Amino acid sequence: MSERTQNRSKSERRLAAQLAAQKAAEAKRRRQAWLGGLAGIAVVAVLITVFVVVNRGDSGDKAGGDASASASALDPALKTKPTVGPGQGELTKLTVTPLIKGTGPAVQAGQTISTNYVGVFYSDGKEFDSSWEGGQPVSFAIGVGQVIKGWDQGLVGVTVGSRVQLDIPADLAYGNDSSGGRPAGPLRFVVDVLSAQ
């Protein structure tokens, strides 16, 4: 092999090595840029999450936001099960009687409310249901047909932290048919509205 051919081979190898080094350096720069971009995206995602969580936590102080009352703001009487007696006379329309006036925002249709309640037959005061027996408040959407009409109509507008008595005629409760174990006839409920969201 001539000296010229050997020099050309060395030059080609050097050039090939330089090109390979440049390609490797470029690939490394792209990887670093990609990882840096991912890190930036992760930081932005964390900041957005913190912003959303903080704003959700603060929204209870703003009108139309979370209508939860803090446990310390609730009347101490709401920590004990109420005694509920029978009604008097014929019940023909829904009657909402405030027993304790809460200081929270008014419940709006479509919100999910947390409640404790006692349900009795209007005629004799015999208890047929109570969340107190389960030891946990019960939550449900209000004003959207998830509960009986007497609750949907009677609890919208009640302020959070209130205890109200709902006297509900049969047509706004479960009707007059007791088949299936449902309570028939007019009913009385005492409901504590603990929170609304």
ChimeraX attribute file (.defattr): number of C-alpha atoms within 10 A of each C-alpha:
attribute: neighborCount
match mode: 1-to-1
recipient: residues
	/A:1	5
	/A:2	7
	/A:3	8
	/A:4	9
	/A:5	10
	/A:6	11
	/A:7	11
	/A:8	12
	/A:9	12
	/A:10	12
	/A:11	12
	/A:12	12
	/A:13	12
	/A:14	12
	/A:15	12
	/A:16	12
	/A:17	12
	/A:18	12
	/A:19	12
	/A:20	12
	/A:21	12
	/A:22	12
	/A:23	12
	/A:24	12
	/A:25	12
	/A:26	12
	/A:27	12
	/A:28	12
	/A:29	12
	/A:30	12
	/A:31	12
	/A:32	12
	/A:33	12
	/A:34	12
	/A:35	12
	/A:36	12
	/A:37	12
	/A:38	12
	/A:39	12
	/A:40	12
	/A:41	12
	/A:42	12
	/A:43	12
	/A:44	12
	/A:45	12
	/A:46	12
	/A:47	12
	/A:48	12
	/A:49	12
	/A:50	12
	/A:51	12
	/A:52	12
	/A:53	12
	/A:54	11
	/A:55	11
	/A:56	12
	/A:57	12
	/A:58	12
	/A:59	15
	/A:60	19
	/A:61	14
	/A:62	10
	/A:63	10
	/A:64	13
	/A:65	15
	/A:66	18
	/A:67	25
	/A:68	22
	/A:69	21
	/A:70	13
	/A:71	12
	/A:72	7
	/A:73	13
	/A:74	19
	/A:75	16
	/A:76	9
	/A:77	11
	/A:78	17
	/A:79	12
	/A:80	9
	/A:81	16
	/A:82	16
	/A:83	9
	/A:84	18
	/A:85	17
	/A:86	16
	/A:87	17
	/A:88	9
	/A:89	8
	/A:90	10
	/A:91	17
	/A:92	12
	/A:93	14
	/A:94	22
	/A:95	16
	/A:96	19
	/A:97	13
	/A:98	16
	/A:99	13
	/A:100	16
	/A:101	14
	/A:102	22
	/A:103	14
	/A:104	23
	/A:105	23
	/A:106	19
	/A:107	24
	/A:108	20
	/A:109	16
	/A:110	16
	/A:111	18
	/A:112	17
	/A:113	23
	/A:114	20
	/A:115	22
	/A:116	25
	/A:117	21
	/A:118	21
	/A:119	21
	/A:120	23
	/A:121	23
	/A:122	25
	/A:123	17
	/A:124	12
	/A:125	16
	/A:126	15
	/A:127	18
	/A:128	12
	/A:129	14
	/A:130	19
	/A:131	16
	/A:132	17
	/A:133	12
	/A:134	9
	/A:135	9
	/A:136	11
	/A:137	17
	/A:138	15
	/A:139	15
	/A:140	15
	/A:141	18
	/A:142	25
	/A:143	22
	/A:144	14
	/A:145	12
	/A:146	11
	/A:147	14
	/A:148	17
	/A:149	19
	/A:150	25
	/A:151	22
	/A:152	18
	/A:153	19
	/A:154	21
	/A:155	24
	/A:156	16
	/A:157	12
	/A:158	21
	/A:159	25
	/A:160	27
	/A:161	27
	/A:162	23
	/A:163	26
	/A:164	24
	/A:165	22
	/A:166	22
	/A:167	28
	/A:168	27
	/A:169	23
	/A:170	21
	/A:171	17
	/A:172	19
	/A:173	22
	/A:174	19
	/A:175	15
	/A:176	14
	/A:177	12
	/A:178	11
	/A:179	8
	/A:180	6
	/A:181	7
	/A:182	13
	/A:183	20
	/A:184	17
	/A:185	20
	/A:186	25
	/A:187	30
	/A:188	27
	/A:189	24
	/A:190	25
	/A:191	24
	/A:192	28
	/A:193	28
	/A:194	27
	/A:195	25
	/A:196	28
	/A:197	16
